[in-house]
Amino acid sequence: MQCHLNSTSFSGSGKTLSYAVPLIQSLRSRDKRISRTDGVYAVILVPTRELALQSLAVIKKLVQVCDDDFIGSVQSADFLL
């Protein structure tokens, strides 16, 4: 199932949780346990590196209670349009 979300709200209102919780739930509910060698299961795009780092920190806190592996990476590029 594909779902697209566009959300705006004030800081600290839970926007990251609105996509992170369902994503983690979906990955944990898979029949097959996820392995590091399986490849990429999710890509989260945010407009700034700072927001990417904040989102990564929130997601890491969420998965701390899980016994699953979590690998997060922040990649950024500056584009001139």
C-alpha positions, 0 to 999 in steps of 0.5 A: 500500500502506498501512502503520501503525506504532506503535513505542516504544523508547529514544532513539537506537535508530533509530525515525525511520529505521524509517519515514523510509528506506522513505518516501524509498525509495518516493518515489525509486522513482516512475516520474515525478520528483516536482515541487514543484507536485505537492502533498503526498506524505507526512505524518508525525505525531509527538506533540511539536514537539521530536520533529517538529524532530528527525525533520525534521533526520534526514530532511534528513540522509538526503536530502542524498545525493539529487539530489531536492528536499526540502521539510520543514515543521513545523506544531504546534497545542496542543489541550486535551482 
